[in-house]
């Protein structure tokens, strides 16, 4: 079975799915990588301790965890098969006592919005795993523990955003308007740090990155990167940028680790 890469992607708010460039980039990205047998999503929009897996014994709903958008964003569907075997494998790696299950919890927009573009047929089993904490080292270690899943055909995806300060989001401006300087500076630093796999700098980003607390006033959208880094051969996977650019001032930069 072909070993799967690990991805970190910027999922955006639901309207990012209206961006023709972004949707094309995601579709092209999924076409380049081996087709997975199953997908494990770690989204910025689910924090729960201990680590918790989503519904996997019956069809899982979607979680429309956003407010104030046009009705059409609340009618999107993504009826992916459930992944009970993957849930068992996750529990086996993390330890059954360290994993909970929420059988009513479906896929949130950090999971289904990009998957609609990458695998629109919704024919690959999907499981979502919560962020049990935001501490970089602990998330990195979590990713390392999940690494063996890659050899069983599991595509591990961390879904967040490379910069995420909603004070920069101004829908009255064009989506491609120049990004704020702090967003550009952090994006440039992240590109260099990930490209060189400077794990120490990434783990200590609040001290090493420019404008760290402006780019991430709260770190939940950056946190899934640490799970991806850990799963990428314990931080030694070869990275490549799959998506770059900005959307309403926020960096969409996304990476693939092989």
Residue, then its C-alpha position, 0 to 999 in steps of 0.5 A: x500500500x502506498x504511503x500517504x503524505x501529510x497535508x496542512x491546508x488553509x480551509x477558510x470560511x465557507x465563501x472561500x469555496x467561491x474562489x475559483x483559484x483556490x478550488x482549482x488548486x485543491x482539486x489539482x492537489x488531490x489529483x497529484x497525490x495517491x488516492x487515500x483509502x481513508x482520511x483523518x481530519x484535524x480541524x481548527x474548529x474542534x477542541x476537545x480533551x481528551x482527543x475525541x473522534x467524530x461519529x463513525x458508527x452511523x452516517x455523520x452529519x455536517x456541523x455548520x459552525x458559522x453564522x450570518x452567511x447566505x442560506x446556500x452555505x447551510x445546504x452544502x452536503x458531504x455524505x462521506x462514508x464513516x470510518x470505524x476501522x480508522x477510529x479503532x486504529x486511532x484508539x490503538x495508537x493513542x491508547x483506548x483510555x486516551x481517546x473518547x468518541x462523540x457519536x453525534x459530532x459530524x464534520x465541521x467546515x474546517x473538514x468538509x469545505x476543503x474535502x468537497x473540492x478535493x474529493x467531491x464524490x464523497x466516497x472516501x471514509x472520513x474521520x475527524x479527530x479533535x485538538x485535545x490541546x493547543x500546546x505545540x509540543x504536545x500536538x507534535x507528539x500526537x502527530x508522531x504517534x499517528x504516523x503509522x496510519x500513513x502506511x495503512x492508506x490514511x491521509x492525515x490532514x491538518x486544517x487551519x490557516x497560516x495567518x488568522x486574524x479576523x480583524x483583517x477580514x474586510x469583505x468590503x475590500x476585494x479578496x485579493x487586496x494587499x495583505x496587512x504587513x504582519x500577515x505577509x511577514x508571518x507568511x514569509x517566516x512560515x514559508x522559510x521555517x517549514x521549507x527548512x523543517x526548522x521544527x524548533x523554530x516552529x514549536x517556539x513560534x511566539x518567540x521566533x516568528x515576526x508578528x506571531x500574536x498578530x497573525x494568531x491572536x489565538x492559536x487554534x488555526x495554527x495548531x493543526x500544523x503541529x499534528x501534521x509536522x509530527x506525523x510527517x516522519x516525526x518532523x523529517x518529511x520533505x515539504x512543498x508548498x501546494x497553495x499560497x497567496x492571501x484571501x482577505x488578508x489571511x495567508x492561504x499557504x498550505x503544505x504537503x509533507x512526503 
